[in-house]
Amino acid sequence: MQTDDFFSEALADPVNALVYRVTRTLTAAHPDRALLASTDALFDVEEFAGAGNCQVEYRDAPLPLFLYDWSGADRDHRREPTQAWATVTWEGNRFDLVQVSYTTGLEACPTTARWVIAQAREAAERFFGVVCAWNAEVRGEVLVFAGGRWQKSAALYRAIRGATFDELVLPGDLKRELRDDLAQFFASRDVYERYGIPWKRGLLLVGPPGNGKTHAVKAIVNWLGKPCLYVKSLKVRYGSDHDSLRAVFERARETTPCLLVLEDLDSLIDDENRSFFLNELVGFAANTGIVLLATTNHPDRLDPAIVDRPSRFDRKYHFPLPAPAERAAYVAQWNAALEPDLRLSESGRERAVSETDGFSFAYLKELFLSSMMRWIDAPRPGGMDEILAAQCRVLREQMNSASAAPSSETPSEPDADEDTLKLAAKMGLRRFGL
């Protein structure tokens, strides 16, 4: 039974028959034991064991196959079993675990089928439920959807942990309105249910790039502390956006209450998938406890059925280019964070505010970072005023050139290079997310 040909024979079957054929083979080989089969992605025993929840010992026969992923020079390589037979020890129970990964040709990622061979069906089913429930939880990570599959990202979670509302400069009462809206929603579940109102919420953050939408999303996620599901892309090599949207909303419904983040909504939803998106959003499924948090630089590219119809997005929050008051607050924040020799004078701060009309917050950040670099090349007390004014003219020309380019509908936002960001971090500017 457990010969080196076991996996080869399984993978030689047509994919539509593979799970059934393996199930029949295992049942015949173990007639006195219970068998549980699953292709549910949440039944990831390797992930469960990696957190110390059970012990998994892989056997040498049938010959297992482990694929290695390189995670970077400063990280451990990731080893993932694709075809393997193992012994699992969990809460005094011992199971055989058989795993076969295969590709149907219609999917972006392989499907993994797992079989638990146990003395008692009750123990196998309880193990299955515990593993799936554990993997469904989001703990100290963000669930990221890309390439047709979910992956947990602790790195993105750590990056979000550094974003707060304190350093976010927004016009008027926008920060307070955002926090009040979401705080009231999560505190009012009983009220919604008492009056038969679906307990779900949709917020759309609208405005030109570089004006705080992404930072606001990170600050919201950090402040609320709810599980966050982030959709990076719906595109897959095989299959369709419909499959991806179905997977996105199914996982969100399993993780409630949660935040489902769709950044740059206009790039995710198009004429091909709009109807399916709307069906998942406001169809038969309740979506109870899901807060859909979306951003867009181009609301004009979104169908009115998404933007303007009730029950799609309950509130639209606008993030415009910073007015003089917001620019003054931002300049003051930066200036206070700089070393004394790098700080602007009072007249330098006023000049920076007056000469940056039309700058986004992203351009204002680049203005300070690039000015710091120029000052380091020729440091002198009080010299930051003139350096920053000169850099302002350089960035103004860049903005004008980008706006005039016929192929550019929106001026691109500057990205600080890696050396500049490392320098800024050393100078204590972590509070700005650098």
N, C-alpha and C positions, 0 to 999 in steps of 0.2 A: 504493500500500500504506500508506505512512505519511501518511495524510491526517488532517485534523482530525476526520473521522467515525469513526476507528478505535475510540476508546474508547466513543463513543456507540453504535456498532453492537455492540460487545462487551457492554455493559451492557443492551442491549435484549434479549439472549438470555435464555431461562429459566435460572435459576441452575444447574439440574442439567446444562445443556448448555454453560454459559459456558466452562469450562476446555477442554473438547473442541473447541468451535468456534474459540476463539482459537488453540489448538494447531494445528488443521488449517489455519487461515489463515496462521499464521507458517511452517509447514512448506512450504506451497505457494509462499510468497513467497521462501523461502530454501532451495531444494532441495539446494544444495550445502553446507549448513552443518548442524552438530549442534544439536539443540534439547533443552533440559532444562527440565521444568516441575515446579513444587513449590508446595504450599500450606502447607508446614511453617512454623510461626511462628518457629522458630529460624533460618530462612534470611532474616534481616533484614540486608540488604546496607547499608542506611542506617546502622544501628548500627555495623556492622563498619567502614564507611568513616569514621564520625565519630571513631573511635579512631586514624585514620591508617593503617589496614591496607590500604586500596586507595583509588583515586580514582574518584569518580562525577561525571559531567558530564551534567546533564539537558538534553534537547533541547527546542527550542521547538515542534517538530511531531513527532507529533501534539500538540495543545495539552495541556500537563500540568495537573493539578489538585493544588495543595498546600493542605492545611488547617492553620491556625495555632491553637495552643493557648496561652492566656495563663497564664504560670507565676507571676505575681506582679510587683509594681511593681519589685522589686529584682533580678529575674532576666530572662535572655534569653527571648524568646518561642520556642516550639518550633514548627518547621515540619515537617510530615510529608507526604510524597508519598502520594497515594492512587491516582491514575491518572498514569502517567509512563513515558516512554521515555528511557533513558539509555545512555551509553557508560561502561563500567567498564574501568579499567586496573589490572591486578594481576599482579605478578611477571612482567612482560614480555608478558602476554597482554592482548588487548583483546576484550571481549564487548559485545554488545548486551544490555541488561536491560530487559524489559518488565514493568510492574507494574500489576495491576488489583485494586482492592478492591471487594468487593460484600457485601451482606447477604442471608442466606437467609430472614430472617424468623423463624428458630428460634433465633438466637444473640443474645447480648447485644452482641457486638462484630463488626465486619466481618471477613470472611475476606480475606486478601491472597494472590493468586496471582502467582507470579513465573516468568518464562521467561528462560532464558539462551540466547542465540544465539551459538554459538562456532564457530571453525574446526575444533576437534577435540573430540570427546566426552570424551576423557580429561581434558583441561584443565577443561572445564565441571564434570565430576563432582568433580574435585579441589577446585575453587573452592567448590562446594556443600558438600563435607565440611568444609573449613577454616572457612567462615563459620558453619555450624551448630555445630561444636565450640567455636569462639570464643564464640558467643553463649550456649552452654550453661554456660560457666564463670561463676562468681560471684567477682568481683574488686572488693573495696572497696565492696560494696553488699549489700543484702538483697533477695532476691526476694520481692515481695509479691503475693499472689493476691487479687484483688477484682474484682467485676463480670465474672467469667468469663475473666479474662486475667491473665497475669503481667506485672509491671512491676518494674524495678530501681530501688531507692531508696538513693541514696548518703546522703541526709539521715538516714534511719533507721539506717544503718550507723554514721554519725558519732555519733548519739545513744547507740547501744549501746556504742561505744568508751569512753564515759565511765563505764560501769557496771562495777564490780569487786566481788569478794567482800570487800574490805577494809572498806568502810563498811556492809556488809550484816550486820545483827544477827539471828542466828537461834538458836533454843534448842539446847542441848546440842551434839552432834556433827553436826548436820544439814548444815552447810557441808562438813565433811570427808567425810561419807557421800556427798553429791552428787558432789563432785570425784573421790573414789576410785572410785565406781561408773562414771563416764564415762571416766576415765583408763584404768581396767582394760579397759573394753569396747574402746576404740580401739586398745589395745596388744595385744589378744588375738585378732586375726583368724585367725592361723595355728592357734591352739588350737581355735577354733570349727570351722574347716574340717576339721581333723584328725579331730575326733570327730563330724563330720556334724551340728553344731548350727548352725541358721540364724544368721548374723551380723547381727542386728538387735536393737534395744532399744526399749522403751517405758517412759517415766517419766510419772507423773501427779502434779502438784503440787496438793494439796487444802487448802482452808482458807477462812475468811471473807475478804472483800475488804480490801485495804489492809495485808496482813501480809507482803509481800515476795516473793510468787510471781513477779510480773512482773519485779521487780529481779533475782531469782535467775535467771530465764530469760536476761535480758540479760547478766548476769555470766557465765553458762555459755557463751553464744555468743561473748562477748568473750574469755574464757579459752581456749576450745578452738581458736578460729580456723578452724573448719570452715565451709563454705558453709551459709548459713541461708536457709530457705524459710519465710515467714510467711504463714499463711492468715488474712486479715482477714475475709473473708465468702465463703460459698458461693453466695449468692443471685445470680441473674441475671434480667434482664428477660424473656428468652425462654430456653427450655430448662429444665433441671432441675438439682437439686443433684447428681444422678448424673453429669451431664456435668462439673460442677466437680470432684467428687471424683476422677473418672477423670483429669482434667487435672492435678490436684494430685499424685497418686501417680505418674503417668507422668513428670512433670518431676522429682520427687524421685529416681526410679530412674535418671534420666539424669544426676544431679548427685552421686551417691554418691562417697565417704562424706559425709553431710550431716546437718544438724539440720532436722527438719520441725516447726515450732511451730504448735500449734493452741491459741490462747488462748481461754479461756471455752468449753471443749469442749461444755458443756451447751447453749450457745446455737447451736452449729454443727450438732450431731447431734440429730435428732429421730426420731419414729416413721416419718416418710416416707423418711428416707435411712439409717437405722441399718443395715439389712441390707446395703445397698450399701457402706457404710463398713467394715463387718466383712469383707466379701468382699475389698475392697482391702487391708485390714489383714492378714488371715490366709488369703487365698485361694490361688490357684495361683501368683501372682507371689511371687518370693522376698523382695523388699524388702531385699536384701542391702545392708548399710552405712547403712541409714536409722535414725536415732534419732528416734523420735516423742516430742516433748516437749510435753505438754499441761497445761493448768491448768483448774481449775474451782472456783467458789465454792459450787456446789450439786451435790455428788456424788449426792445423793438423786434428782436429776432425770435421772441417767444410767441407762440400762438395766443390770441386773446382768451381762448378756452382755458389756458393755464394761468394766465396772469390776472384776468379780470373777472372770471366767474367765481361766485361764492363757493365755499367749501374746498377750493383748491389751496389758496394761500389766504389765511385769515387776515394777515397784516403784511403790508409792504413798508419797509424802513429804508429811507433814502440816505445815502452816504455821498454828499456832494464834495467838490473840491473845497479845501479849507478856506474859510473867510479870514479876514485880518485877525479876528479874535482867536480863532483856532490856531492860526500860524503863530501868533504871539505866545500862546500857551505852549505850543510844541517847542518853539525856540527857547523858551524859558526852561523847559524840562531838560532839554539837551545841554544848555549852558550850565545848569546847576550840576549836571553829572560829570562835566569835564574837570580836568585838573586846572588849578588856578591860572597857570601860564597860558592855557588854551582858551580861556573864557573870553567871550565878547564883552566889550564895554556896553554901557547903556545905550549909547548912540549907535553902536554896532548892531545891537539887538533890534533897535527900531528900524535901522536900515535894512536888516535881513528880512523883517516882516514886510516892509514896503516894496522891496525889490523881488519878492517871490510870489507876486500875484499870479494865479494860474498854476502854481506848483501843487502837485499832489503830496501827500505825506511821504510817499516813496521817494519823490524827488527831494523833499526836504531832508530825509534821512541821508540820501546820497550826497547832498550838499555838505552836511556836517562831516560825513566820513571822508570824502575826498579832500575837504579843507584840512582835516586833521593830518592826512598824509602829506599835504603840501607844507604844513607848518613843521612837521618833523624833518623835512628836507632842509629847512632853514629856520630853526626855532629862534624866536625872539619875543620877549614880553610885549604884549599889546599888538602883535602882528597879525592876530587872527582876524581882526576886523577887515583889513584889506584883502587878506587871502580869501575869506569867505565871499566878499563882494566880487572878486575876480572869478571864483568858482561858480558863483551865481550866473555870471554872464556866459560862462562856458556851457552850463546846463540849459540856459535859456536858448542858446543856439542849437543845442541837441534837440530840445523839444520842438523848436520851429522846423528843423530839418526833418524830423520824424513826421510831423504833421503835414509837411508839404509833399512827402513822398507819395506818389500815386498808388502804390501797392499797400500803403499802410492806412487802415481806417481808424486806428486808435494809436496814438503815440505810445511806443513801448516804454515800460518802466525800467529804470536802471537797476542793475543788480551789482552790489558790491562784490569785488573779487575776494577770494578766500583769504589772502594775506591781510586785506583790510579788515575783514571780520575778525580774524585772529587778534589783530592789533587792538581793535575796539574792545574785544573781550578782556584782553590784558589790562586795558585802561579802565576797567570797571564798568563798562556800558552794557552789562548783561540785562539790565532792567528794560532795555529796548528790544529784547529778543535777539540780540546779536551773538 
